Amino acid sequence: VQLQAYGGGLVQAGGSLRLSCVISGPAFSAYALGWFRQAPGMEREFVAAMLWSGGSTYYSNSVRGRFTISRDNAKNVVYLQMNSLKPDDTAVYYCATRLRRGVIVSASEYSYWGQGTLVTVSS
């Protein structure tokens, strides 16, 4: 399984960006797809996740109401729409998949990771 995240960039506070995560590989089957982020000097933190079957979504408190995770099943792409961006949202954003149930916010339980895409929000 391979994941490729793209769509990052520089945006002013209050602006929007949409990140994409393209998932490819033989017989891909995942329990969930998650987005995480890591700011300089900080630990990687959970942002959002979606169950592949059923589409239930989960968000961290810091992004709920501003970010939306969605998917295009036909293209095997998962999106992260980010609105009302703040300077605190500046980070490298990663997409990852997990194969089993567990603690949805736990990065260690995700098996495959994309390379990350940098989002910079200026004040």
N, C-alpha and C positions, 0 to 999 in steps of 0.2 A: 504494500500500500504506500502510495506517495501522496503527499499533500503539498500544495503550492499556494502560499498566501501572497496577495498583492493588493494594491489600491491605496497604500499609505502615501503620505505626503505632508506638506506644510499647509496649515489652515489657520485662520484667525479665530480667536475665541468667539463662540456663538455660531460658528460655521458647521458644515457637515462633510462627512466622508463616508464612502461605502467600501468596505473591505470585502474581498472575495477569497474563497478557499476552494481550489479545485482538487478534487479527490480522484485518484486513479489507481489502478492496480488490479490484478486478477482476483476475481471472485470477491470483490470488496463487500464486506459486511461489518457494520459497526453498530454498537449499541447507542452511541451518542457522539456528537461532534461538539467540541468546545472551543471557545476563544479565551485566550489568556493574554496577559500583558506583563511586561517587565520594564520598569523605569530604571534609569541609572542608579546603581547602588542599592536597589530594592530587590526583594524577592519576587518571583513570578506569582501573579495573582489571577484568580478566576475572574472572568468578565461575564461570559454567557455560555449557555449550552442548550442543545436541542436533542431530544431523543429521536433517533432515526425512524423508529416505528411509533407512529401516533403524533409525533411533532410537539410533545410537551416542551416548554421552554423554561429556562432558569436564568436569573440575572443576579449579579451582585448588587448590593444596596447602592453602591456609588454610581451605577449606570442605569438602574431601573428607571423607566420613563423617558430616557434619552436614547438608549441603544435598542435596536431590534435585531434579533437573529432570525434568519429565514433561509429557505433552501429552494433549489430548483432540482427536483429529482431527476428529470430527464438529462440534465447536464452534470449531475453529481457535483454541484457547486453549492456551498453554503455562504451566505452573506452576513455581514455585520454592518447594519446601517447605524451610523453614529451622528446624532444631531446634538445641537446645543453644546458643542465641544468646549471644554475648559482646559486651561494650561495643565491642570493636574492629570488630564488624560494623555499627556505626552508619554510615549513608551514605544517599545517594540511589541507589536501584536503578533501572537502566534495562534494558529489553528491546530487542533489535535483531535484524534479520535480515540475512543475507548471501546473495548470489545465486550465489556461485562458491566453489570450493575455494580454500584458501590457508592462512594461519596462523590457526588457529581462535581464538587468544587475542588477535588484533590488532584493536583497536577500529576502526582506520582502514579495515578491510576490510569493515565492516558498512555496508549502504546505507541502511537505514531504522531510525529510532529512535523509541521511545515517549517520553513526556514525563517519566518518572521518578516514583518514589514513595518517600517518605522512611521509612526504618526507623531507629528510635532504640531502643537497648538500654541500659537503666539498670543500674548496678551495685548 
